[in-house]
């Protein structure tokens, strides 16, 4: 154990269970001395998140549904009262109706498009704005994205469009808040078996294809993402902002599948 994050406090949004990417990030940050607060969406998740938070010594565990902006306001008001300032925020929140994470993107409905965008894209902007008020001496914000933003992945559909918007917002927010010493970055993770991941039709095939053809020939783990998050949320990355950093076993660099595994 080192003290890379000692004396640093931050909020982790998006733990649903111990498979969540946000959980991999949280336990890595805690192992390096960070003090954490957590949010959960609804009481069913609350029952799972509270013991996880407690296992890392965190007692600030707050309800938050980003569709209801007053619950986001309440979280930051509590943080202001309890900690007065924060050093970082992890945004690992996304949602789209399962029925539109299959078939053609072209068939996306207006109502699900708007809902997907609000939850999976605009919430990061709304959260960054509130977090920045608690970061008088600078800070670091991190969101999670996926390569379906820039290349077509079957079934990813409207979520790919939302992730494209999210990645663009990372760059605009980095420019807006850079003068205040606040950095804004994203990690583009390879497929991980999580609750959200399982909402995508044929997710298993995506996962297996990735494992067979990525340069490292293995799946992305939540600890892989945790290590990169530690870097992006700590002073090790002091000169880095507006970046989309791939943690995907190198999958994004290949242009032809592994010839030995073409059948996979
Ligand atoms: P997960 O299901 O464990 O986490 C998703 C979280 O989003 C849950 O905690 C859920 O409660 C939260 N959420 C959804 N709607 C919300 C709302 N209205 N208000 C507040 N919270 C809400 O799945 P995950 O895969 O760990 O997802 C975390 C992030 O990682 C997402 O942004 C996802 O798109 C991204 N990501 C996932 C993968 C993957 O393969 N699993 C790959 C790349 C990026």
Boltz pocket constraint, residues with backbone or C-beta under 6 A from the ligand:
constraints:
  - pocket:
      binder: B
      contacts: [[A, 13], [A, 14], [A, 15], [A, 16], [A, 17], [A, 19], [A, 20], [A, 21], [A, 22], [A, 40], [A, 41], [A, 45], [A, 64], [A, 65], [A, 66], [A, 67], [A, 91], [A, 92], [A, 93], [A, 94], [A, 95], [A, 119], [A, 144], [A, 145], [A, 146], [A, 187], [A, 188], [A, 189], [A, 190], [A, 191], [A, 192], [A, 193], [A, 194], [A, 195], [A, 196], [A, 197]]
      max_distance: 6.0
